[in-house]
């Protein structure tokens, strides 16, 4: 069975703080794909990143960075110097290699206070 | 230009009615999806079509019937609406990679369905 766990239901930080959103996944597939999506208060789902299981290289995009560790089945997301506009629900998702079904975690609500 | 569009954005209706939600994508993708997001923000896939063929059909009441007239469209028809159908419904699309593997899914803006 495939599963994504986002243990942090809500996180509140003050602007300019760094924050890490945790994601732990379970899958028996040897090839799989991990994703992060952002859902701001306006409601749309915005794609942030895709990571293939055979590529453990970490990635940085501006203030965003992702740490993929197969040994701990984790794909954590860090926002550096958070801003109020980062306030949103963030979803981690998993897609097995043999299926195009996207399994979402329950999301983490990030509130960045000014 | 809108990549994945859905209509309507809001839908308020009475129990027992039949309603449809339309989805269109102009990304040239070959796969489309319907997801349901409940009041606790939990997102779950309902259906997926690849080149107009149904490839994912989750445990969804048969009151829900998807229809894909072509690759760019995937509509969702719901019969005999119930209170529990109230949710946000998202359409999404993606492109199968020729070399294998999957590209990310792009989501529409969502349709908020309220059943009274």
Interface residues (C-beta under 8 A of the other chain):
Chain A: X31 X33 X35 X37 X39 X43 X44 X45 X46 X47 X50 X52 X89 X91 X95 X97 X99 X100 X101 X102 X104 X106 X107
Chain B: X31 X33 X40 X41 X42 X43 X44 X45 X48 X50 X55 X56 X88 X90 X92 X94 X96 X101 X102 X103 X104 X105 X106 X107 X108 X109 X110 X112
